[in-house]
Amino acid sequence: MSCYIKVYGRVRPSTSSSQQIALTVVDKLRVKVEADGKCEKLYELHRIFAVDIAQEDVFTTAAKKMVEECTEGINGTIFAYGQTGSGKTHTMLGPADSWSDPVAKGLIPRSVEHLFAQLELKAQECQKFSFKVNVEFVELYNDDIFDLLRSDSNKITLRDTGNDITLVGAKSESVDNSLDLMHVVKRGWQSRRTAATAMNRDSSRSHALLIIKVCTEEVTGSLKTNRSSILNLVDLAGSERQSHTKASGERLKEATNINSSLTVLGRCIRLLSKPATSQSFIPYRDSHLTHILKNSLGGNSKTAVIVNMHPDRSYVAESSSTLQFAEACTMIKNRVLRNEVMSGDQENSYKKAIHELRQEIDETRAKAREEFARRLEESEKNYHQLLAESTALKSEHTELRFKYNVGLVRYAMEAHNEDLPMFIKEYMMASGPEKEIVGKTIALELDATNKRCQLLQEQRDELRERLQQSLNSTIPMQTPCGKQRRQSSRPQRRETVYKHSPSRLAELSELAREDDQLQEAELRVATLENDIQVLRAKLEKVTEEKFKAEEVHVDVISRLEKKLADVTEQLINSEADNDELVSKVQGSKSTLDQLLTIIKENERSINSLKKDRQEVESQLVEQMNEMEKHYGSQIKNSAEQISDLTSRLNAYNQEIEEARLLRLRLEESQNKEKELEKIIENLRKQYDDDHKQKSEASLKAYQKEISALKKKVDILEKARSEDSVIINNQLVSGKEHKLKYVDKLRQEAVEKDAKIETLRRQLDALQKSGQGESRRVLRSRNTAN
Ligand SMILES: Nc1ncnc2c1ncn2[C@@H]1O[C@H](COP(=O)(O)OP(=O)(O)OP(=O)(O)O)[C@@H](O)[C@H]1O
């Protein structure tokens, strides 16, 4: 799947007065930079974080999802970029010693906690889920790589295998939980090179890279899925100008190295943001920084860049260049793959994977269809709304035009001017620029009429004057008593009889005619003036209405334009989404195709194996048949033998039982023998005590007899033990022989029992005689005493 690098802008609090601020957050997506008070430039990124944004919100927007995807085998990189002192460390780690503060802690502690929370959740949800987290922490100082987890200053080298970049010689520590990981980060951070500069008391003099490697194993049935991913959290050193930082000596050397590595980064970003051509070469190897971040810039990783800015006017150039860098980053596309290996029952695992992929495709398709339907419905709704608004506007417009025409017609009818209806008709019929021309013509005509009126008025005034003059000159000439007439009253003057000369009379008649004309002209002028006023009033009214209608029209047009822009934006967004979905589906399809080819191969091999198995099975059946034929009789015999042996075994068991009884009886006889021995011993003692001297001879005889008896008993005992050995041996050996032998033994045992009985009897007799003898001895002693 290919996806663009996400770019976020963050503005830190200002350190000067509000007049000195040159960077303003316009809304959530745009920021405005004022270069010199006049020139402004707007920049649009995926999100702008204003000064008052909470650290939690920065993490949720920029990192949370990426951390979650990391547990799914997708690589992620987040890095902070910006001039020195713009808040990169504040964003990545938070203020010093605030890493456990729930409000102030930065993006790294939050990402670490969320990563382990996600892994532990997965382990709870899936019984056979295990994970392993390893961490490496290095810094790039003066373009050399140093391990922050080892005290020795061994430099680290890079190994580029094409797909992966590894740090050779870097210590990799295994961690079990977020606390352990943060402990490692803390330890490494203490070794990071920082120094006080004029712009930042705690300025980072190196680029710090925290590399978290996550491996997971999940077993579902016979399918084992191993995933691995790398999460890079990078706090870059800030670009700086010597004029601002006043750096010199070692600081200046550091700054030069920082700036040159950031320049290479900027160059790579610029080249990556341009459309790819076959010749495009990205100089990743020009600096260790870009070489390490190679996969994060245009490779297999999801990447987020947070550009930090200082809002003050004195840093406006740095802010502009940071924003240009950010804009270039938004155009870079990465090709992200899930790092996953499935094993186990291959056929089943592939089938499962295909099933999952199919499900994913179906889900994506369903989602796309739903989204498309929703957008279509929305667009249709908007279209109908716009159509309704346009129809309403049109009808409003028609109504206004009708009113306007009616006004014009009414005016024409009221004005009784023969010339005007023609103009009005023309005006009514005209449209667009033509109408404007006709309007202007009317205005010119009105002007001309005004002028004509004025001319007529002047002529009238002139005529009046001339009349007055002629009157003044005529009266004294024609009346003999002019002085008298002038002094007389008006009625007297009217009665005055004038005597006109013929020429004077002609002049007077001419004057009277002119006076009539004048009066007529005055009347016409008055009418015209009135008409002009009415016409003007009407024109003003109509113009006002026209302006109002135009305003409404403009307003509606601007609203429609805005709506059109919104709809276009929605359309562009949905197209982009659609593109993404299509690329996703294509990605899934290619994986599916690969899997299908593998499955086909497997199916082929399975089919050939099945054929082999069938052949082997048929051979086996044949062999079995042959063996059945060949060994059938033998098997029969064996069965018979087995049944025979079983019956023999039963008999043998019976014999064993009998032997056991015999052994019991033997034990009984042994016990009896022992008792006899005791009695004999007692008797011997008695004889020893009582007949030591007197009955030596008889005692010897007894002793003889007793030793003879003893011998017999010994012999019997020996024979019995031999018998028992033989019995035991016979029990183990063949049945017939044993049966016979057991019978024999039984007989012998009976005989021996009889012998024992005889011996017992003899012993009893001996006892009795011994007792008689002892009594006799006692008696003889008593008599002797
Ligand atoms: N958003 C913010 N809110 C409050 N203070 C901030 C913010 N951003 C930065 N600061 C403060 O500004 C100062 C410099 O910030 P920081 O050290 O994070 O800058 P930097 O970009 O990492 O600098 P350098 O590149 O020199 O290391 C610190 O004192 C920090 O607390």
The ligand as an SDF file (V2000), in Angstrom:
LIG
                    3D

 31 33  0  0  0  0  0  0  0  0999 V2000
    5.0720   24.2250   22.8020 N   0  0  0  0  0  0  0  0  0  0  0  0
    5.8190   24.6960   23.8050 C   0  0  0  0  0  0  0  0  0  0  0  0
    5.2680   25.0870   24.9580 N   0  0  0  0  0  0  0  0  0  0  0  0
    6.0100   25.5460   25.9660 C   0  0  0  0  0  0  0  0  0  0  0  0
    7.3580   25.6730   25.9140 N   0  0  0  0  0  0  0  0  0  0  0  0
    7.9810   25.3060   24.7960 C   0  0  0  0  0  0  0  0  0  0  0  0
    7.2500   24.8000   23.6840 C   0  0  0  0  0  0  0  0  0  0  0  0
    8.1260   24.5070   22.7070 N   0  0  0  0  0  0  0  0  0  0  0  0
    9.3520   24.8170   23.2020 C   0  0  0  0  0  0  0  0  0  0  0  0
    9.2510   25.2940   24.4330 N   0  0  0  0  0  0  0  0  0  0  0  0
   10.3750   25.7340   25.2860 C   0  0  0  0  0  0  0  0  0  0  0  0
   11.3570   26.3180   24.4540 O   0  0  0  0  0  0  0  0  0  0  0  0
   12.6540   25.9300   24.8480 C   0  0  0  0  0  0  0  0  0  0  0  0
   13.4030   25.2830   23.6830 C   0  0  0  0  0  0  0  0  0  0  0  0
   12.7010   24.1190   23.2960 O   0  0  0  0  0  0  0  0  0  0  0  0
   13.4320   22.7930   22.8320 P   0  0  0  0  0  0  0  0  0  0  0  0
   14.6530   22.5220   23.6170 O   0  0  0  0  0  0  0  0  0  0  0  0
   12.4210   21.7300   22.7940 O   0  0  0  0  0  0  0  0  0  0  0  0
   13.8530   23.2400   21.3710 O   0  0  0  0  0  0  0  0  0  0  0  0
   14.6150   22.3920   20.2560 P   0  0  0  0  0  0  0  0  0  0  0  0
   13.9320   22.6330   18.9970 O   0  0  0  0  0  0  0  0  0  0  0  0
   14.7460   20.9710   20.6900 O   0  0  0  0  0  0  0  0  0  0  0  0
   16.0030   23.0950   20.2550 O   0  0  0  0  0  0  0  0  0  0  0  0
   17.4420   22.5090   19.8090 P   0  0  0  0  0  0  0  0  0  0  0  0
   17.3480   22.1660   18.3790 O   0  0  0  0  0  0  0  0  0  0  0  0
   18.3660   23.6160   20.0780 O   0  0  0  0  0  0  0  0  0  0  0  0
   17.6790   21.3140   20.6770 O   0  0  0  0  0  0  0  0  0  0  0  0
   12.5010   24.9600   26.0190 C   0  0  0  0  0  0  0  0  0  0  0  0
   12.6840   25.6590   27.2210 O   0  0  0  0  0  0  0  0  0  0  0  0
   11.0630   24.5190   25.9280 C   0  0  0  0  0  0  0  0  0  0  0  0
   10.5170   24.2020   27.2000 O   0  0  0  0  0  0  0  0  0  0  0  0
  1  2  1  0
  2  3  1  0
  2  7  2  0
  3  4  2  0
  4  5  1  0
  5  6  2  0
  6  7  1  0
  6 10  1  0
  7  8  1  0
  8  9  2  0
  9 10  1  0
 10 11  1  0
 11 12  1  0
 11 30  1  0
 12 13  1  0
 13 14  1  0
 13 28  1  0
 14 15  1  0
 15 16  1  0
 16 17  2  0
 16 18  1  0
 16 19  1  0
 19 20  1  0
 20 21  2  0
 20 22  1  0
 20 23  1  0
 23 24  1  0
 24 25  2  0
 24 26  1  0
 24 27  1  0
 28 29  1  0
 28 30  1  0
 30 31  1  0
M  END
$$$$
